[in-house]
Amino acid sequence: MICWSCEKNAGDGMLCEGCGAVQPPDHTADHFRIFGLPRTFALDVVDLERRYKEMTKVLHPDRFARADGRARRASLERSVQLNRAWQTLSQPVTRAEYLLSLEGIEVGEPTGSKNSEGTDSRATQPVDTALLIEVMELRESLAEARARGDNPKVASLVASVQALHDKEMVEVAAAFAASQPNLAVIAARLVAARYYRRFLEEAEPHGEGDKGMAK
């Protein structure tokens, strides 16, 4: 990449190796490359956070308050890209979904983008009927427990579903660690984990479902 400031080879980093000017982001870089890390599920999150904080300091707005407009724009674009990468890779579920997306498999929420036929442009993973029935029954049990004011039952349901969610993520980690990861199995596990997570969010004391119960 040629530096916009000194017009020499800038190198691959955020700052030009010659003059130190912040460079526009490479929009073809994946989230792992942004942090200089390999594509792997088993990231050292402590190291990831260290890198994120160091890079954030370099891009802090105060450093560019009186800088050239191109430098301010580049630092802003870099910051947006960096934050998006951090939010994705710092959490196991979104990190796993992102790894699958790099292989052309979409598991996360639809983006709302439409194709020429007016339907969502992202392929969705099939959901096992048994899982749908299980989650529906769990939600019914949660609603009944709340209606009775049975807080111990609610707590028991939450604990059970949290264990199910955690089990799915353990299986995801194990599948990614295999010599030849089975991406279809990982996708199915992530779909299940997402449904369990939705249940846990609905069961939170201050969630939407509890507004009517507040005293």
C-alpha positions as CSV (number, residue, x, y, z in Angstrom):
1,M,0.0,0.0,0.0
2,I,1.3,3.5,-0.9
3,C,1.0,6.0,1.9
4,W,-1.4,8.9,1.1
5,S,0.9,11.3,3.0
6,C,4.5,10.5,2.0
7,E,3.6,8.5,-1.1
8,K,6.0,5.7,-0.2
9,N,5.4,2.1,0.7
10,A,3.4,2.2,3.9
11,G,3.7,-1.4,4.9
12,D,0.8,-3.5,6.3
13,G,0.2,-1.8,9.6
14,M,-2.2,0.9,10.8
15,L,0.6,3.5,10.5
16,C,2.9,4.2,7.6
17,E,6.3,2.7,8.2
18,G,8.0,5.8,6.8
19,C,6.1,8.8,8.1
20,G,3.8,7.4,10.7
21,A,0.6,8.6,9.1
22,V,-2.5,6.5,9.9
23,Q,-3.5,4.5,6.8
24,P,-7.1,3.8,5.5
25,P,-8.3,0.3,6.5
26,D,-8.0,-2.7,4.2
27,H,-11.7,-3.6,3.7
28,T,-10.7,-7.0,2.3
29,A,-9.1,-8.0,5.6
30,D,-11.0,-10.4,7.9
31,H,-11.4,-9.8,11.6
32,F,-8.5,-12.1,12.5
33,R,-6.1,-10.4,10.1
34,I,-7.0,-7.0,11.6
35,F,-5.5,-8.2,14.9
36,G,-2.7,-10.1,13.3
37,L,-4.1,-13.4,14.5
38,P,-4.7,-16.8,12.8
39,R,-8.2,-17.9,11.9
40,T,-9.0,-20.1,14.9
41,F,-11.8,-20.5,17.4
42,A,-9.4,-21.2,20.2
43,L,-8.2,-17.6,20.6
44,D,-6.3,-16.3,23.6
45,V,-9.0,-13.7,24.6
46,V,-6.6,-12.0,27.0
47,D,-4.1,-11.5,24.2
48,L,-6.9,-10.3,21.9
49,E,-8.0,-7.7,24.4
50,R,-4.4,-6.5,24.8
51,R,-4.1,-6.0,21.1
52,Y,-7.5,-4.3,21.0
53,K,-6.5,-1.8,23.7
54,E,-3.1,-1.1,22.1
55,M,-4.7,-0.4,18.7
56,T,-7.4,1.7,20.2
57,K,-4.9,3.9,21.9
58,V,-3.2,4.5,18.5
59,L,-6.5,5.4,16.9
60,H,-7.8,7.6,19.8
61,P,-9.6,10.7,18.4
62,D,-7.5,13.1,20.6
63,R,-4.4,12.1,18.5
64,F,-6.1,13.4,15.4
65,A,-8.0,16.4,16.6
66,R,-5.8,18.8,14.5
67,A,-4.6,16.3,11.9
68,D,-5.2,16.4,8.2
69,G,-8.7,15.5,7.2
70,R,-7.5,12.4,5.4
71,A,-5.9,11.2,8.7
72,R,-9.0,11.9,10.7
73,R,-11.1,10.0,8.2
74,A,-8.7,7.1,8.1
75,S,-8.5,6.9,11.9
76,L,-12.3,6.9,12.1
77,E,-12.7,4.2,9.5
78,R,-10.0,2.1,11.3
79,S,-11.8,2.5,14.6
80,V,-15.1,1.4,13.2
81,Q,-13.4,-1.7,11.6
82,L,-11.5,-2.4,14.8
83,N,-14.5,-2.2,17.0
84,R,-16.6,-4.4,14.7
85,A,-13.8,-7.0,14.8
86,W,-13.5,-6.9,18.5
87,Q,-17.2,-7.3,19.1
88,T,-17.2,-10.3,16.9
89,L,-14.1,-12.1,18.0
90,S,-14.3,-11.4,21.8
91,Q,-17.5,-13.6,22.2
92,P,-17.3,-17.4,21.6
93,V,-20.7,-17.6,19.8
94,T,-20.1,-14.7,17.4
95,R,-16.6,-15.8,16.8
96,A,-17.8,-19.3,15.9
97,E,-20.5,-17.9,13.6
98,Y,-18.0,-15.6,11.9
99,L,-15.6,-18.5,11.3
100,L,-18.4,-20.4,9.6
101,S,-19.4,-17.3,7.6
102,L,-15.8,-17.2,6.2
103,E,-16.6,-20.7,4.9
104,G,-19.9,-19.6,3.3
105,I,-22.1,-20.9,6.1
106,E,-24.4,-18.3,7.8
107,V,-25.8,-19.0,11.2
108,G,-26.4,-15.6,12.8
109,E,-29.4,-13.3,12.6
110,P,-30.6,-12.2,9.1
111,T,-29.2,-8.9,8.1
112,G,-32.4,-7.7,6.5
113,S,-30.7,-7.4,3.1
114,K,-32.8,-8.6,0.2
115,N,-32.1,-10.2,-3.1
116,S,-33.8,-9.5,-6.4
117,E,-36.7,-11.6,-5.4
118,G,-37.3,-9.7,-2.2
119,T,-36.2,-12.4,0.2
120,D,-33.4,-12.5,2.7
121,S,-30.1,-12.9,0.8
122,R,-28.5,-15.0,3.5
123,A,-29.1,-18.8,3.6
124,T,-30.5,-20.0,6.9
125,Q,-29.6,-23.1,8.7
126,P,-32.4,-25.7,9.1
127,V,-33.6,-26.0,12.7
128,D,-34.3,-29.4,14.2
129,T,-38.0,-29.9,14.9
130,A,-37.1,-31.6,18.3
131,L,-35.2,-28.4,19.3
132,L,-38.1,-26.2,18.4
133,I,-40.5,-28.3,20.4
134,E,-38.1,-28.4,23.3
135,V,-37.7,-24.6,23.4
136,M,-41.5,-24.1,23.0
137,E,-42.1,-26.3,26.0
138,L,-39.4,-24.5,28.0
139,R,-41.1,-21.2,27.2
140,E,-44.5,-22.5,28.2
141,S,-43.0,-23.7,31.5
142,L,-41.4,-20.4,32.1
143,A,-44.6,-18.5,31.4
144,E,-46.5,-20.8,33.8
145,A,-43.9,-20.4,36.5
146,R,-44.0,-16.7,36.2
147,A,-47.8,-16.6,36.3
148,R,-47.7,-18.6,39.6
149,G,-44.9,-16.4,41.0
150,D,-42.8,-19.6,41.3
151,N,-39.3,-18.0,41.4
152,P,-37.5,-21.2,42.3
153,K,-39.0,-22.9,39.2
154,V,-37.9,-20.0,37.1
155,A,-34.4,-20.2,38.5
156,S,-34.3,-24.0,37.9
157,L,-35.4,-23.5,34.3
158,V,-32.7,-20.9,33.7
159,A,-30.0,-23.1,35.3
160,S,-31.1,-26.0,33.1
161,V,-31.1,-24.0,29.9
162,Q,-27.8,-22.4,30.8
163,A,-26.3,-25.8,31.1
164,L,-27.7,-26.8,27.7
165,H,-26.2,-23.7,26.2
166,D,-22.8,-24.3,27.7
167,K,-22.8,-27.9,26.6
168,E,-23.4,-26.8,23.0
169,M,-20.5,-24.4,23.1
170,V,-18.2,-27.0,24.6
171,E,-19.1,-29.2,21.6
172,V,-18.5,-26.3,19.2
173,A,-15.0,-25.8,20.7
174,A,-14.3,-29.6,20.4
175,A,-15.5,-29.7,16.8
176,F,-13.3,-26.7,15.8
177,A,-10.3,-28.4,17.5
178,A,-10.7,-31.5,15.4
179,S,-8.2,-32.1,12.6
180,Q,-11.0,-31.9,10.1
181,P,-13.8,-29.8,11.6
182,N,-17.3,-30.8,10.7
183,L,-18.8,-27.5,9.8
184,A,-22.3,-28.8,9.5
185,V,-22.2,-30.2,13.0
186,I,-20.8,-26.9,14.3
187,A,-23.6,-24.9,12.6
188,A,-26.2,-27.2,14.1
189,R,-24.7,-26.7,17.6
190,L,-24.6,-22.9,17.1
191,V,-28.2,-22.8,16.1
192,A,-29.2,-24.7,19.3
193,A,-27.0,-22.4,21.4
194,R,-28.7,-19.4,19.8
195,Y,-32.2,-20.7,20.7
196,Y,-31.1,-21.4,24.3
197,R,-29.5,-17.9,24.5
198,R,-32.8,-16.3,23.4
199,F,-34.6,-18.2,26.1
200,L,-32.1,-17.0,28.7
201,E,-32.6,-13.4,27.5
202,E,-36.3,-13.8,27.8
203,A,-36.0,-15.2,31.3
204,E,-33.8,-12.3,32.6
205,P,-35.5,-10.5,35.5
206,H,-35.5,-7.2,33.7
207,G,-36.4,-8.6,30.3
208,E,-39.4,-7.6,28.3
209,G,-41.4,-10.5,29.6
210,D,-41.1,-9.2,33.2
211,K,-42.3,-5.6,32.7
212,G,-45.8,-6.6,33.6
213,M,-44.6,-8.3,36.8
214,A,-42.7,-5.3,38.1
215,K,-44.1,-3.9,41.4
